Amino acid sequence: MFRLNLIITSLIVFAALTFPNTPRVQADEVPPKYRQTINDGLKWLVEKQIVSDDKKEGHWEANGGQHKAAMTALAGMAFLMEGSTIKNGKYAKQIERATNWLMKKAQVGKNRNGLIGDPTEPQEAFRYMYGHGFGLMFLSCVYGDEGNAKRRVELKRILTDAVKYTINAQSSKGGWYYTAKGDNNPDQDEGSVTITQVQALRAARNAGIPVPRDVIVKAQKYLKDCTSPNGQVYYSFQQKMERPAITAAAVACLFNSGEYKDEFAKKWLKSCQKTIPPGLGMQQGGIRIGHDEYTHYYYAQCVYVLGEKGWDKLFPNEGGEKVTWTTYRDKMFDDLVKAQNKDGSWTSNQGGFGIGPVYSTAIYCTIMQLDKGTLPIYQR
């Protein structure tokens, strides 16, 4: 992740893999004072979709035309979070175009059958597993609302092949890397890519695509094996650099498996409390910490799952400061309102690690819509 310009990513290890096809549900409402901020961000994303001449396809891209598959999937997820689907809603057309574009990017062939993306593009050749993971996640979330019988059959084939590709790309240690194992690449792993693949597999399982349990068990073990004595998850098994952002993602992984009281989840969460500020750390109009989008994309999901009473349940006999959703949300969302540009977008953080406003805007719009509980992978 952090070498890729360095971020793009996502989450969720689920242990049992016994999730049914989960219907959409409505949770809480987004507080009224933040709704215009979200609407402005989504409107900006609409304007930035690059649409084909026949208006049937559309994609997004990061700075310099990079990460098209990942950006298309993440922007699409922001529109799904609003409540629109491929058939209905204010942003149905944007979702449909993104779906069409990603479906056409699904590779067919002996070596890369099932890969979602285009590794022949020079900018994607060494990091295509991000786009594949996010693409699989988005298409899995779209699948249940696809009403066209022919397209539904094709989409199921793409998802099934994409899951197989992800499984075959898993490293011997249980993680994933920027490129797939066995694709003339070394057997390596990296934390953020691992999280991205696991979230994609969970979304696929929710859509009814078979996912072997042992793949997820290996990924869980990988994250635990990559934990430092301080409770931080390392960048990779080989490069033992502590990463608060990946640690937050690991917490969300176990929470979404229902393992709220797992000792590693508690250890990781305590570490996040010490290393991740509740908001963006705004100072004189700037953003303090690096990798803000990535960090808060996962940390917000962790805290949302905690809600108001989750911390007390995890640490019942401890005093001191606790983490709650409303406390985090008030600080984080207020900072996002201040940081939003007049055109509705968000600029990447000042640390130089961002990859452009499409990425930042898609991530922050997703965070600010968690209260809607629209998609199963983001629900409590």
C-alpha positions as CSV (number, residue, x, y, z in Angstrom):
1,M,0.0,0.0,0.0
2,F,2.3,2.6,1.3
3,R,4.7,2.1,-1.6
4,L,2.1,2.6,-4.2
5,N,1.8,6.3,-4.1
6,L,0.9,4.6,-2.0
7,I,-2.5,3.9,-0.9
8,I,-5.5,2.2,-2.1
9,T,-7.3,-0.4,0.0
10,S,-10.0,-2.3,2.4
11,L,-11.0,-4.7,5.0
12,I,-12.8,-7.4,6.8
13,V,-11.7,-10.9,7.8
14,F,-14.8,-13.0,8.6
15,A,-14.1,-16.2,10.4
16,A,-17.1,-18.5,9.9
17,L,-18.1,-17.6,6.4
18,T,-21.7,-18.5,7.2
19,F,-23.2,-15.3,6.1
20,P,-26.5,-15.6,4.2
21,N,-27.4,-13.3,1.4
22,T,-28.0,-10.3,3.6
23,P,-30.7,-7.8,2.6
24,R,-30.3,-4.1,2.6
25,V,-31.3,-2.5,5.9
26,Q,-31.6,1.0,7.1
27,A,-29.9,1.8,10.3
28,D,-29.7,5.4,11.6
29,E,-29.9,8.6,9.6
30,V,-27.0,10.8,8.8
31,P,-27.2,13.9,11.1
32,P,-28.8,16.7,9.0
33,K,-25.9,19.1,9.4
34,Y,-23.6,16.8,7.3
35,R,-26.0,15.9,4.5
36,Q,-25.1,18.8,2.2
37,T,-21.5,18.0,2.6
38,I,-22.2,14.4,1.4
39,N,-24.4,15.6,-1.4
40,D,-21.7,18.0,-2.7
41,G,-19.1,15.2,-2.6
42,L,-21.3,12.8,-4.6
43,K,-22.2,15.5,-7.1
44,W,-18.5,16.2,-7.7
45,L,-17.9,12.5,-8.3
46,V,-20.7,12.4,-10.8
47,E,-19.0,15.2,-12.7
48,K,-15.7,13.3,-12.7
49,Q,-16.9,10.1,-14.1
50,I,-15.3,9.6,-17.5
51,V,-18.2,8.4,-19.7
52,S,-17.9,6.5,-23.1
53,D,-19.2,8.1,-26.2
54,D,-22.3,5.9,-26.2
55,K,-22.7,6.7,-22.4
56,K,-23.0,3.0,-21.5
57,E,-19.7,2.9,-19.6
58,G,-17.9,5.1,-17.2
59,H,-14.9,5.0,-14.9
60,W,-12.9,7.2,-12.5
61,E,-9.2,7.5,-12.2
62,A,-6.6,8.9,-9.8
63,N,-4.0,11.5,-10.6
64,G,-2.2,10.8,-13.9
65,G,-4.8,8.4,-15.1
66,Q,-3.8,5.8,-12.5
67,H,-5.7,3.1,-10.6
68,K,-8.8,3.1,-12.8
69,A,-10.3,-0.1,-11.6
70,A,-9.8,0.8,-7.9
71,M,-11.1,4.3,-8.3
72,T,-14.1,3.1,-10.3
73,A,-15.0,0.6,-7.6
74,L,-14.5,3.0,-4.7
75,A,-16.5,5.8,-6.3
76,G,-19.2,3.2,-7.1
77,M,-19.3,2.1,-3.5
78,A,-19.9,5.7,-2.4
79,F,-23.0,5.9,-4.6
80,L,-24.2,2.5,-3.3
81,M,-23.8,3.8,0.2
82,E,-26.2,6.6,-0.7
83,G,-28.9,4.0,-1.2
84,S,-28.9,3.9,-5.0
85,T,-28.7,0.6,-6.9
86,I,-27.9,-0.4,-10.4
87,K,-31.7,-0.2,-11.1
88,N,-33.0,2.5,-8.9
89,G,-32.1,5.7,-7.2
90,K,-30.5,9.1,-7.9
91,Y,-27.2,7.6,-8.9
92,A,-28.3,4.4,-10.7
93,K,-26.9,5.6,-14.0
94,Q,-23.4,6.2,-12.5
95,I,-23.5,2.8,-10.9
96,E,-24.6,1.1,-14.1
97,R,-21.9,2.7,-16.1
98,A,-19.2,1.7,-13.6
99,T,-20.5,-1.8,-13.5
100,N,-20.4,-2.1,-17.3
101,W,-16.8,-0.7,-17.3
102,L,-15.6,-3.1,-14.7
103,M,-17.3,-6.1,-16.2
104,K,-15.5,-5.4,-19.5
105,K,-12.2,-5.3,-17.6
106,A,-12.7,-8.9,-16.3
107,Q,-9.9,-11.0,-17.9
108,V,-10.6,-14.2,-19.7
109,G,-7.7,-16.5,-20.5
110,K,-5.3,-19.2,-19.2
111,N,-3.0,-17.1,-17.1
112,R,-5.2,-14.3,-15.7
113,N,-8.7,-15.7,-16.0
114,G,-10.9,-13.9,-13.4
115,L,-8.6,-10.9,-12.8
116,I,-10.6,-7.6,-12.8
117,G,-8.5,-4.9,-14.3
118,D,-5.9,-4.4,-17.0
119,P,-2.4,-5.4,-15.9
120,T,-1.1,-4.6,-19.4
121,E,-1.4,-0.9,-18.5
122,P,2.1,0.3,-17.4
123,Q,0.7,2.0,-14.3
124,E,-1.2,-1.1,-13.2
125,A,1.4,-3.8,-14.0
126,F,2.9,-3.9,-10.5
127,R,-0.1,-3.3,-8.3
128,Y,-3.2,-4.8,-10.0
129,M,-4.4,-6.7,-7.0
130,Y,-5.8,-3.5,-5.5
131,G,-8.1,-2.9,-8.5
132,H,-9.0,-6.5,-8.6
133,G,-10.0,-6.6,-4.9
134,F,-12.1,-3.4,-5.0
135,G,-13.6,-4.4,-8.3
136,L,-14.7,-7.7,-6.9
137,M,-16.2,-6.0,-3.8
138,F,-18.2,-3.5,-5.8
139,L,-19.5,-6.0,-8.4
140,S,-20.5,-8.3,-5.5
141,C,-22.5,-5.5,-3.9
142,V,-24.2,-4.7,-7.3
143,Y,-25.0,-8.3,-8.1
144,G,-28.1,-8.7,-5.9
145,D,-29.9,-5.8,-7.6
146,E,-29.1,-6.8,-11.2
147,G,-32.5,-7.5,-12.8
148,N,-31.4,-8.4,-16.4
149,A,-31.3,-12.2,-16.5
150,K,-28.5,-12.4,-19.1
151,R,-26.3,-9.8,-17.4
152,R,-26.9,-11.5,-14.1
153,V,-25.6,-14.8,-15.5
154,E,-22.5,-13.0,-16.9
155,L,-21.9,-11.2,-13.6
156,K,-22.1,-14.4,-11.6
157,R,-19.5,-15.9,-13.9
158,I,-17.2,-12.9,-13.5
159,L,-17.6,-13.0,-9.7
160,T,-17.0,-16.7,-9.5
161,D,-13.8,-16.5,-11.6
162,A,-12.6,-13.4,-9.7
163,V,-13.0,-15.3,-6.4
164,K,-10.9,-18.2,-7.8
165,Y,-8.3,-15.8,-9.0
166,T,-8.1,-14.2,-5.5
167,I,-7.8,-17.6,-3.9
168,N,-5.0,-18.7,-6.2
169,A,-3.1,-15.4,-5.6
170,Q,-2.9,-15.9,-1.8
171,S,0.6,-16.3,-0.5
172,S,1.9,-19.3,1.3
173,K,1.8,-17.3,4.6
174,G,-1.9,-16.4,4.1
175,G,-1.6,-12.8,2.8
176,W,-1.7,-11.1,-0.6
177,Y,0.7,-8.9,-2.4
178,Y,0.4,-6.1,-5.1
179,T,0.7,-8.8,-7.7
180,A,-0.6,-12.4,-7.7
181,K,1.5,-15.3,-6.6
182,G,2.2,-17.6,-9.5
183,D,1.9,-14.9,-12.1
184,N,5.6,-14.9,-12.7
185,N,5.8,-13.1,-9.3
186,P,7.5,-13.9,-6.0
187,D,5.5,-15.4,-3.1
188,Q,5.1,-12.2,-1.1
189,D,2.5,-10.5,1.1
190,E,1.5,-7.0,2.3
191,G,-1.1,-6.0,4.9
192,S,-3.3,-3.5,3.1
193,V,-3.6,-5.7,-0.1
194,T,-4.5,-8.6,2.2
195,I,-7.3,-6.6,3.8
196,T,-8.6,-5.6,0.4
197,Q,-8.9,-9.2,-0.8
198,V,-10.6,-10.4,2.3
199,Q,-13.2,-7.7,2.2
200,A,-13.8,-8.6,-1.5
201,L,-14.2,-12.2,-0.5
202,R,-16.7,-11.4,2.2
203,A,-18.8,-9.3,-0.3
204,A,-18.7,-12.1,-2.8
205,R,-19.8,-14.6,-0.1
206,N,-22.7,-12.3,0.8
207,A,-23.7,-12.4,-2.9
208,G,-23.8,-16.1,-2.8
209,I,-20.5,-16.9,-4.4
210,P,-18.7,-19.9,-2.7
211,V,-15.6,-19.0,-0.7
212,P,-13.6,-21.7,1.1
213,R,-13.4,-21.2,4.8
214,D,-9.7,-22.1,4.9
215,V,-8.8,-19.1,2.8
216,I,-10.1,-16.8,5.4
217,V,-8.7,-18.8,8.3
218,K,-5.2,-18.4,6.7
219,A,-5.7,-14.7,6.3
220,Q,-6.7,-14.3,9.9
221,K,-3.7,-16.1,11.0
222,Y,-1.5,-14.0,8.8
223,L,-2.7,-10.8,10.4
224,K,-2.2,-12.2,13.9
225,D,1.3,-13.4,13.0
226,C,2.1,-9.9,11.7
227,T,1.3,-8.3,15.1
228,S,4.1,-6.5,17.0
229,P,4.5,-6.6,20.8
230,N,2.9,-3.1,20.9
231,G,-0.3,-4.4,19.3
232,Q,0.4,-2.9,15.9
233,V,0.1,-4.9,12.6
234,Y,3.2,-4.8,10.5
235,Y,3.4,-3.6,6.9
236,S,4.2,-7.2,5.9
237,F,5.6,-10.4,7.2
238,Q,9.0,-9.6,5.7
239,Q,9.1,-5.8,6.6
240,K,8.2,-5.5,10.2
241,M,7.1,-1.8,10.2
242,E,4.2,-1.0,12.5
243,R,1.2,0.6,10.6
244,P,-1.7,2.1,12.6
245,A,-3.9,2.1,9.4
246,I,-3.5,-1.6,8.8
247,T,-4.0,-2.2,12.5
248,A,-7.4,-0.5,12.3
249,A,-8.3,-2.6,9.2
250,A,-7.4,-5.7,11.1
251,V,-9.8,-4.7,13.9
252,A,-12.6,-4.2,11.4
253,C,-11.8,-7.6,10.0
254,L,-12.4,-9.5,13.3
255,F,-15.4,-7.3,14.2
256,N,-17.0,-8.2,10.9
257,S,-16.5,-11.9,11.6
258,G,-18.4,-11.4,14.9
259,E,-15.3,-12.0,17.0
260,Y,-15.7,-8.8,19.1
261,K,-14.0,-10.2,22.1
262,D,-11.0,-11.8,20.3
263,E,-7.9,-10.9,22.3
264,F,-6.1,-9.7,19.1
265,A,-9.1,-7.4,18.2
266,K,-8.9,-5.9,21.7
267,K,-5.1,-5.5,21.5
268,W,-5.3,-3.9,18.1
269,L,-8.1,-1.6,19.1
270,K,-6.2,-0.3,22.2
271,S,-3.2,0.4,19.9
272,C,-5.4,2.3,17.5
273,Q,-6.8,4.4,20.4
274,K,-3.3,5.6,21.1
275,T,-2.1,6.2,17.6
276,I,-5.1,7.4,15.6
277,P,-6.7,10.8,16.4
278,P,-10.5,10.9,16.5
279,G,-10.6,13.4,13.6
280,L,-8.3,14.5,10.8
281,G,-6.1,16.5,13.2
282,M,-6.8,19.7,11.5
283,Q,-4.2,22.4,12.1
284,Q,-4.3,25.7,10.3
285,G,-6.5,24.2,7.6
286,G,-4.1,21.3,7.0
287,I,-4.3,17.6,7.9
288,R,-1.8,16.3,10.4
289,I,-1.4,12.6,9.9
290,G,-0.4,10.9,6.7
291,H,-2.6,8.3,4.9
292,D,-5.7,10.0,6.3
293,E,-8.1,8.5,3.8
294,Y,-6.9,4.9,4.2
295,T,-6.6,5.2,8.0
296,H,-10.0,6.5,8.6
297,Y,-11.7,4.4,6.0
298,Y,-11.0,1.4,8.3
299,Y,-11.0,3.1,11.7
300,A,-14.4,4.7,11.1
301,Q,-15.8,1.2,10.3
302,C,-14.3,-0.1,13.6
303,V,-15.8,2.7,15.7
304,Y,-19.1,2.5,13.9
305,V,-19.4,-1.2,14.9
306,L,-18.5,-0.3,18.5
307,G,-21.4,2.2,18.6
308,E,-22.0,3.7,22.0
309,K,-21.6,0.7,24.3
310,G,-19.1,-1.6,22.4
311,W,-16.1,-0.2,24.2
312,D,-17.6,-0.9,27.6
313,K,-18.4,-4.4,26.6
314,L,-14.9,-5.1,25.4
315,F,-13.2,-3.4,28.4
316,P,-15.9,-3.6,31.2
317,N,-13.7,-3.0,34.2
318,E,-11.4,-0.3,32.8
319,G,-11.8,3.4,33.5
320,G,-10.4,6.3,31.5
321,E,-11.2,7.5,28.0
322,K,-13.3,5.3,25.8
323,V,-14.0,5.3,22.1
324,T,-17.7,5.8,20.9
325,W,-19.2,6.3,17.5
326,T,-20.8,9.7,18.2
327,T,-17.7,11.1,19.8
328,Y,-15.6,10.0,16.9
329,R,-18.2,11.0,14.3
330,D,-18.7,14.5,15.6
331,K,-15.0,15.3,15.5
332,M,-14.3,13.5,12.3
333,F,-17.2,14.8,10.3
334,D,-16.7,18.4,11.6
335,D,-13.1,18.2,10.3
336,L,-14.4,16.8,7.0
337,V,-16.8,19.7,6.6
338,K,-13.9,22.1,7.1
339,A,-11.5,20.3,4.8
340,Q,-14.0,20.0,1.9
341,N,-13.2,22.2,-1.2
342,K,-15.8,24.5,-2.5
343,D,-16.4,22.3,-5.5
344,G,-17.4,19.4,-3.2
345,S,-14.2,17.4,-3.5
346,W,-11.5,16.7,-0.9
347,T,-7.8,17.2,-1.6
348,S,-5.4,14.5,-0.6
349,N,-3.6,15.1,2.7
350,Q,-0.5,17.3,2.9
351,G,1.8,14.5,3.6
352,G,2.2,13.7,0.0
353,F,0.8,10.2,0.2
354,G,-2.6,10.7,-1.4
355,I,-3.4,9.8,-4.9
356,G,-5.9,12.5,-5.8
357,P,-9.3,13.9,-5.1
358,V,-11.3,11.1,-6.6
359,Y,-9.8,8.7,-4.0
360,S,-10.2,11.1,-1.1
361,T,-13.8,12.1,-2.1
362,A,-15.0,8.5,-2.5
363,I,-13.5,7.5,0.8
364,Y,-14.8,10.4,2.8
365,C,-18.3,10.1,1.3
366,T,-18.3,6.5,2.2
367,I,-17.3,7.3,5.8
368,M,-20.0,10.0,6.2
369,Q,-22.7,7.6,5.1
370,L,-22.0,4.7,7.4
371,D,-25.0,5.6,9.6
372,K,-27.3,4.6,6.7
373,G,-26.3,0.9,7.1
374,T,-27.0,0.5,3.3
375,L,-24.4,-2.3,2.5
376,P,-24.0,-5.5,4.5
377,I,-20.2,-5.2,4.5
378,Y,-20.4,-1.9,6.4
379,Q,-23.3,-2.8,8.8
380,R,-23.1,-3.3,12.5
